[in-house]
Amino acid sequence: MRPSLPTCALALVAAVVCASAADAATAPQPPAHVPGMPNVIRVSDCIPAMGYHYADPKTLPFGPIYGWYDGKWVFTEIMPSPQQLGSMHQSFDNVLRPLPGYAINHVDFWYEKNGHPGYWAPHYDIHAFYVPHDAQMHFCGNKSGRRMEFSKGPNGEVIMTPMH
């Protein structure tokens, strides 16, 4: 006996759902904190072009902040305000160090005119990435390959828009 069309459609949907669940189950899960740094905990979900963010809440918003994606640590970040960066009396010595066992591949220096979740004020995001730029720009399913601009919607919701 040949299965009916609805039965075949249901089987196809079940196969897709099971395959997606299997992929999610085998994907590395973000750790609770940075190894050896129990106070440095996960503070964000996966942010396109960056990954998951980890910080000691006492050091926010400046940082350092660490990024994780797909089973490995991928950046060290600081977030100075325009006042901090523009001050002739403010220095940032030795703050963008990679985590042990990692090396810096490149540095991205981004101005966040609207701020973003966790720091809704204009500031700079300075990321010292341990991975190539082309790879990092596609983290977290970012199909555009561009960094995101953040804003708040009319009801306070976070809106992410790929920059041009």
Buried (B, 14 or more C-beta within 10 A) or exposed (E): EEEEEEEEEEEEEEEEEEEEEEEEEEEEEBBEBBEEEEEBBBBBEBBBBBBBBBBBEEEBBBBBBBBBBBEBBBBBBBBBBEEBBEEEEEEEEEBBEBBEEBEBBEEBEBEBEEBBBBBBEEBBBBBBBBBEEEEBBBBBEBEBEBBBBBBBEEEEEEEBEBEE
